[in-house]
Amino acid sequence: MSSAEFTESAGLADSARELAEGRTTSLQQVSAALARIEASQGTLNAFRHLRADPALAEAADADRRLAAGERLPLLGVPVAVKDDTDVAGMPTYFGCRGDLPSAVADGEVVRRLRAAGAVIVGKTNSCELGQWPFTEGPAFGATRNPWNTGHTPGGSSGGSAAAVAAGLVPAALGSDGAGSVRIPAAWTHLVGIKPQRGRISVHPHHDAFQGLTVNGPLARTVADAALLLDAVAGPHPDDPHRPPPVAASAAAGRDPGRLRIALAWRPPLTLTRTAPHPDVRRAVAALAEALARLGHHVEEARPRYGLIGFDFVPRATAGIAELAALHPEPALLDPRTRSALRTGTWLGGRVVRAARAREVRQHRRIGAFFHTSRAGARYDVLLTPTTAAPPPRIGTFDGLSAWRTDVAITEACPYAWPWNVLGWPGISVPAGFTPEGLPVGAQLLGPSRSEELLISLAAQLEADRRWYEHRPPAPQTSDAPPVRADGGR
């Protein structure tokens, strides 16, 4: 398939509508998605492994069900999931090397995808145990940004973001423990939703990464991201966090009303040199001006983050340690992962419990920002850059020590992780491009359980900015060997 022959997927809602109206078949959609993935793999390397034969069989079954009159939100639509997600019969490598066993059952989010009728075509690349905002590693190579293949699409959900941005699939799931949905969304010109903790189940994990990590959708439009969120939201019976349901798709069609929006340039204390790149600042300022033009009150403000980073580090490293300790061949892990394992083991137990206990006070302190300001006025939404920098070049972090990697990624991405500590929702939306054509994004952040408000605001902004009209160039033909169902080549 040459770039001239490459035909990207329609959006998620459009794909579902075409199937329901009989204008296409699931076999056609799934076959085309698999062909696009194979053709782009040597260029973008978005997928760790495909499930071509099962997906085609499921597509044929979906066509029979559609012909019989059955209707489900995503019946017959091809989607992808990140390789930290259990799909029965497939290993969950999570970016690692080694011989890992196949999952014996679907994770809850996959079970819900199947219940909505979706056809899972494969699992997308992630960096090792989701630690970094780039998707590179010896297990699979480098996943590349469709807008410029010399640059990363971000991480750790970089494979999912690259797949959606390039039009390989209409939407995909990622996970977000420190911005891992929002960062790649920003760097690939997508909408990425980090929902409230517990909104989408992380089962079979009980409380992934000490409560930091949630699953979330990546899509080109707010409506598509909301549709995917509605399809997979809901708890497993064993989940500890169970927020009340939301109607995301309905919110995407609703006017948000006139809001008070705080624009914050200063990130939380990170002990690094953190300031937004001029191109990022310019793009986010233009987006803030658009919000003001739409009738919202926008003013600069400074949230009281406190020393929230001191509670993030033990939770994050303990989460890495818990997963790394399960790997059957620890010597195959990246030296930086082994360093995080040691740190997380040292900081585990009492330190992690204390960090988690402080979350209640953090909720009160930062939550006050959404209820009062110095003038006594309430803010509804916090607007920040999603990242401080445009997407780095492939290989930027190669050969760095664990400490230098942590410093470099914190300087590039200081804005996203506090909302993981809080467990509150946020959405990254496209903010524009650098003069070199690299995408950057902005975050809309809200208090607890504010997804519907954030989705309504993002949809209003999208109608004005029409970011979905901008697409990356079609991927070039790949001569690379096909991706096998076992993850090899």
C-alpha atoms as one frame of an Amber mdcrd trajectory, in Angstrom:
protein
   0.000   0.000   0.000   1.628   3.276  -1.065   0.943   6.595   0.618  -1.176
   7.529  -2.398  -3.339   4.431  -1.798  -3.597   4.916   1.959  -7.167   5.643
   3.080  -7.450   6.512   6.748 -10.279   5.324   8.930 -13.415   7.334   9.500
 -14.061   8.549  13.033 -15.508   6.247  15.663 -19.060   7.602  15.557 -19.045
   7.736  11.745 -17.746   4.171  11.522 -20.483   2.915  13.839 -23.120   4.878
  11.906 -21.985   3.525   8.530 -22.225  -0.028   9.853 -25.660   0.485  11.401
 -26.939   2.007   8.141 -25.499  -0.795   6.009 -23.172   1.476   4.029 -20.172
  -0.707   4.847 -19.429  -3.976   6.600 -17.359  -4.835   9.604 -15.236  -7.135
   7.452 -14.435  -4.200   5.200 -13.596  -1.903   8.102 -11.501  -4.461   9.989
  -9.689  -5.690   6.870  -8.843  -2.120   5.907  -7.583  -1.353   9.419  -5.338
  -4.422   9.416  -3.976  -3.479   5.993  -3.233   0.059   7.136  -1.459  -1.192
  10.243   0.712  -3.632   8.304   1.541  -1.028   5.661   2.581   1.565   8.252
   4.362  -0.689  10.711   7.876  -0.174   9.356   7.364   3.596   9.429   5.268
   4.258  12.541   5.633   1.008  14.521   2.423   1.662  16.435   1.517  -1.947
  17.275   3.215  -4.573  19.404   1.009  -7.374  18.088  -2.089  -7.922  15.993
  -4.930 -10.397  16.321  -5.763 -10.526  12.625  -7.499 -13.910  12.375  -9.656
 -13.530  15.509 -10.527  -9.960  14.525 -11.665 -11.032  11.054 -13.761 -13.824
  12.552 -15.342 -11.369  14.996 -16.006  -8.957  12.129 -17.836 -11.661  10.186
 -19.925 -12.409  13.276 -20.651  -8.696  13.718 -21.911  -8.516  10.133 -24.295
 -11.391  10.800 -25.561  -9.653  13.921 -25.987  -6.350  12.102 -27.887  -8.064
   9.288 -30.191  -9.611  11.896 -31.015  -6.145  13.223 -28.854  -6.100  16.353
 -27.547  -2.668  17.334 -24.825  -1.859  19.849 -22.803   1.354  20.260 -19.672
  -0.032  18.547 -20.915  -3.181  16.846 -18.330  -4.181  14.235 -16.045  -1.147
  14.658 -12.265  -1.821  14.785 -10.429  -0.351  17.783  -7.077  -0.865  19.483
  -5.972  -1.202  23.089  -2.660  -0.445  24.778  -0.279  -3.248  25.624  -0.840
  -2.889  29.359  -4.361  -4.248  28.874  -5.242  -7.915  29.268  -6.748  -9.534
  26.183  -7.437 -13.235  26.662  -4.967 -15.431  24.786  -2.375 -12.668  24.300
   0.638 -11.732  26.442   0.534  -8.372  28.199   4.110  -7.259  27.591   3.652
  -3.622  28.732   6.725  -2.632  26.746   8.959  -5.343  28.194  11.183  -7.992
  26.669  10.924 -11.604  27.731   8.677 -14.620  27.520   5.486 -13.612  29.295
   2.424 -15.848  29.618  -0.791 -15.101  27.784  -3.632 -13.534  29.735  -6.228
 -16.102  30.714  -9.100 -13.599  30.689  -9.992 -10.194  29.315  -9.538  -7.190
  31.551 -12.775  -5.455  32.497 -12.255  -2.660  29.977 -11.851  -5.227  27.175
 -14.924  -7.092  28.373 -16.885  -3.860  28.112 -15.469  -3.102  24.660 -16.631
  -6.505  23.478 -20.034  -6.002  25.115 -20.363  -2.772  23.089 -19.620  -4.763
  19.928 -16.114  -3.461  19.174 -13.557  -5.575  17.317 -10.095  -5.337  18.875
  -7.536  -5.498  16.068  -4.402  -5.419  18.190  -2.370  -4.045  21.063  -0.351
  -0.861  20.728   3.184  -0.120  21.855   4.008   1.383  25.228   7.321   2.180
  26.847   8.458  -0.218  29.568   5.855  -0.293  32.365   4.519   3.060  31.183
   7.176   5.160  32.908   8.155   7.733  30.309   6.578  10.241  27.885   8.200
   8.520  24.904   7.453   5.135  23.336  10.822   3.554  22.682  12.621   0.466
  23.961  14.664  -2.580  22.999  11.584  -4.820  23.090   9.994  -3.193  20.028
  12.118  -0.281  18.773  10.689   3.216  18.470   7.110   4.242  17.804   7.100
   7.370  15.660   4.933  10.448  15.367   2.754  10.534  12.213   3.244  14.303
  11.963   7.028  13.918  11.789   8.562  10.466  12.084  11.772  11.898  13.494
   9.879  12.726  16.692   8.148  10.730  19.409   4.334  10.602  19.612   4.736
  10.755  23.372   4.061   8.112  25.934   3.352   5.958  27.468   0.251   5.509
  25.275   2.283   6.501  22.210   1.280   3.510  20.123  -2.415   4.189  20.612
  -1.936   7.879  19.821   0.111   7.193  16.689  -2.464   4.666  15.487  -5.380
   7.077  15.861  -3.552  10.158  14.558  -2.437   8.258  11.449  -5.966   6.976
  10.806  -5.040   3.304  11.317  -8.023   2.891  13.673 -10.810   5.339  14.512
 -10.064   5.372  18.256  -7.998   3.566  20.855  -7.624   3.138  24.584  -4.602
   4.256  26.540  -3.785   4.571  30.210  -2.733   7.617  32.191  -0.646   7.463
  35.367   1.219  10.760  34.969  -0.207  12.124  31.727   0.208   9.029  29.562
  -3.036   9.671  27.638  -2.880  13.460  27.671   0.785  13.862  26.681   0.593
  11.729  23.506  -2.751  13.345  22.690  -1.052  16.751  22.808   1.905  15.612
  20.707  -0.238  13.948  18.003  -3.111  16.492  17.709  -5.750  14.344  19.399
  -8.339  14.561  22.137  -7.301  12.508  25.157  -9.500  12.057  28.213  -8.134
  11.165  31.642 -11.332  10.299  33.504 -12.075  10.310  37.216 -10.328   7.509
  39.105 -12.597   4.471  38.911 -14.602   5.759  35.938 -13.079   3.057  33.704
 -12.048  -0.110  35.480  -8.374  -1.108  35.631  -9.265  -4.654  36.742  -7.521
  -7.123  37.086  -5.409  -4.486  38.852  -6.961  -3.485  42.146  -5.684   0.109
  42.319  -3.181   0.567  39.514   0.067   2.335  40.424  -1.199   3.158  43.902
  -4.274   4.872  42.489  -2.407   7.029  39.963  -3.326   5.179  36.764  -6.646
   5.206  34.924  -7.674   4.061  31.461  -8.829   6.651  28.938  -9.787   7.189
  25.282  -7.797   8.763  22.438  -9.690  10.045  19.407  -9.677  12.826  16.826
 -12.850  14.450  18.099 -14.506  15.061  21.436 -17.615  13.164  20.333 -15.555
  10.088  19.423 -13.641  10.183  22.712 -16.922  10.581  24.605 -18.485   7.661
  22.738 -15.570   5.409  23.650 -15.716   6.597  27.257 -19.427   5.770  27.462
 -18.804   2.329  25.961 -16.174   1.259  28.503 -17.097   3.180  31.657 -18.218
   1.278  34.712 -16.708  -0.732  37.560 -15.766  -4.341  38.037 -17.417  -5.799
  41.170 -14.032  -5.820  42.938 -13.069  -2.209  42.106 -12.401   0.047  45.125
 -13.369   3.294  43.353 -16.929   3.582  42.029 -17.924   7.119  40.945 -21.521
   7.618  39.809 -22.162   7.245  36.060 -21.764  10.072  33.564 -23.323  10.596
  30.127 -20.274  11.644  28.132 -21.841  11.629  24.664 -24.776  13.702  25.835
 -22.353  16.176  27.393 -20.532  16.526  24.060 -23.725  17.928  22.562 -24.503
  20.329  25.388 -23.565  23.992  25.794 -21.255  24.371  28.818 -22.657  27.766
  29.782 -20.473  30.742  30.639 -17.537  29.584  32.748 -14.773  31.096  34.833
 -11.519  29.634  33.531  -8.142  30.041  35.237  -5.054  29.991  33.010  -1.999
  28.716  34.906   1.478  28.914  33.378   3.458  27.891  36.452   3.514  24.127
  37.080   3.850  22.519  40.510   7.232  22.561  42.222   9.501  20.019  40.516
  12.998  21.294  41.438  13.794  21.511  37.719  13.926  24.297  35.175  10.308
  24.294  34.048   8.819  26.933  31.797   6.685  26.507  28.685   8.515  26.625
  25.360   7.636  29.834  23.462   5.746  27.849  20.806   3.718  26.080  23.486
   2.977  29.322  25.291   1.912  30.989  22.048  -0.465  28.152  21.141  -2.061
  27.888  24.588  -2.473  31.670  24.796  -4.306  31.598  21.455  -6.584  28.860
  22.769  -7.281  30.943  25.890  -8.212  33.857  23.644 -10.631  31.599  21.776
 -12.284  30.627  25.050 -12.667  34.299  25.958 -14.144  35.018  22.545 -16.664
  32.217  23.153 -17.920  34.149  26.182 -15.957  32.635  29.060 -14.158  34.683
  31.678 -10.469  33.751  31.419  -7.811  35.084  33.765  -4.344  34.031  34.865
  -4.143  32.386  38.276  -1.863  30.186  40.374  -3.280  27.043  41.975  -1.839
  26.097  45.364  -0.300  22.754  44.451   1.826  22.607  47.590   4.445  19.848
  47.708   2.292  17.378  45.818   5.323  15.968  44.006   6.633  14.455  47.224
   3.503  12.298  47.313   3.620  11.419  43.623   7.128   9.918  43.629   6.608
   7.140  46.212   3.293   6.143  44.669   4.712   6.045  41.126   7.874   4.153
  41.989   6.008   1.713  44.223   3.665   1.011  41.318   6.618   0.311  39.020
   8.206  -1.906  41.665   5.024  -3.932  42.051   4.863  -4.679  38.308   8.603
  -5.112  37.783   8.765  -7.653  40.609   6.361  -9.873  38.642   8.580 -10.034
  35.552   9.972 -13.568  35.125  13.354 -12.287  33.875  14.211  -9.058  35.748
  17.636  -8.846  34.073  15.838  -8.034  30.791  14.353  -4.854  32.222  15.805
  -1.448  31.381  18.408  -0.350  33.968  16.193   2.666  34.674  13.309   0.326
  35.468  15.511  -1.632  37.855  16.480   1.645  39.523  12.795   2.566  39.931
  12.165  -0.914  41.340  14.793  -0.341  44.035  13.447   3.130  44.830   9.860
   1.923  44.917  10.745  -0.954  47.194  12.548   1.429  49.546   9.673   3.953
  49.517   6.945   1.341  49.719   4.889   0.424  52.748   4.693   3.189  55.337
   5.869   5.982  53.009   3.286   5.121  50.353   0.528   4.817  52.939   1.419
   8.268  54.276   1.446   9.709  50.747  -1.977   8.303  50.054  -3.329   9.552
  53.379  -2.331  13.101  52.431  -4.575  12.982  49.359  -7.554  14.140  51.448
  -5.736  17.360  52.378  -4.643  17.823  48.760  -8.259  17.545  47.670  -9.227
  20.286  50.119  -6.352  22.611  49.224  -6.563  22.321  45.436 -10.326  21.855
  45.497 -10.630  25.289  47.107  -9.293  26.732  43.852 -12.552  25.674  42.201
 -14.686  27.335  44.846 -12.988  30.564  45.860 -10.327  32.939  44.625  -8.880
  36.037  46.264 -11.816  37.983  44.876 -14.224  35.432  46.256 -15.127  34.185
  42.791 -15.254  30.532  41.835 -13.280  28.930  39.013 -14.931  26.176  37.029
 -11.978  24.949  34.947  -8.195  25.168  35.068  -6.399  25.631  31.735  -2.697
  24.739  31.435  -0.336  23.581  28.720  -0.400  19.795  28.501   3.388  19.761
  28.148   6.073  22.410  28.500   7.806  21.347  25.276   6.916  20.163  21.764
   7.496  16.470  21.023  11.184  15.555  21.377  13.178  13.789  18.700  13.427
  10.002  18.686  16.435   8.941  20.751  16.537  12.071  22.925  16.529  10.008
  26.111  18.801   7.177  24.930  21.675   6.390  27.247  20.560   8.656  30.069
  20.769   7.494  33.651  17.578   7.019  35.646  18.114  10.372  37.369  18.843
  12.294  34.170  15.835  10.687  32.458  13.576  11.722  35.339  14.874  15.292
  35.245  14.515  15.551  31.457  10.980  14.181  31.331   9.916  16.341  34.276
  11.211  19.440  32.494   9.287  18.471  29.343   6.093  17.315  31.089   5.537
  19.082  34.430   1.822  19.817  34.111  -0.114  16.546  33.867   0.769  14.351
  36.851  -0.855  16.301  39.748  -4.306  15.301  38.500  -3.269  11.651  38.789
  -2.429  12.195  42.457  -5.832  13.812  42.952  -7.697  11.236  40.848  -9.675
  13.994  39.098 -10.569  14.279  35.386  -8.805  16.218  32.669  -8.853  16.479
  28.888  -6.008  17.353  26.553  -7.153  19.120  23.395  -5.148  20.252  20.349
  -3.762  23.766  20.807  -1.944  24.179  17.512   1.427  23.583  15.904   4.978
  24.820  16.149   6.448  26.551  13.073   7.986  23.146  12.232   4.520  21.547
  12.164   4.745  19.654  15.457   1.499  19.448  17.477   1.128  20.825  21.008
  -1.832  20.670  23.360  -3.639  22.258  26.288  -5.304  20.696  29.316  -8.793
  21.407  30.597  -8.752  20.287  34.243 -11.647  20.123  36.654 -12.535  19.110
  40.196 -13.815  15.708  41.194 -16.317  14.075  38.820 -16.379  16.985  36.368
 -16.054  15.003  33.129 -19.358  16.204  31.706 -18.438  19.870  32.154 -14.983
  19.372  30.639 -16.374  17.415  27.691 -19.000  20.093  26.995 -16.345  22.808
  27.065 -13.963  20.816  24.857 -16.745  20.189  22.327 -17.599  23.900  22.202
 -13.941  24.731  21.654 -13.646  22.059  18.960 -16.612  23.507  17.060 -14.804
  26.832  17.003 -11.265  25.627  16.332 -12.138  22.681  14.012  -8.881  20.932
  14.835 -10.117  17.664  13.313  -9.682  19.163   9.842  -5.884  18.958  10.193
  -4.443  15.517   9.406  -0.864  14.244   9.241   0.591  12.953   5.960  -0.263
   9.372   5.067   2.306   6.845   6.317   4.733   5.490   3.741   4.674   1.882
   2.558   6.434  -0.551   4.865   8.599  -3.428   3.738   8.981  -4.635   7.311
   7.919  -8.194   8.195   4.341  -8.391   9.456   3.564  -8.147  13.135   2.605
 -11.592  14.408  -0.099 -12.312  16.946   2.590 -13.287  19.466   4.201  -9.883
  19.249   7.195 -10.978  17.187   8.260 -10.123  13.667
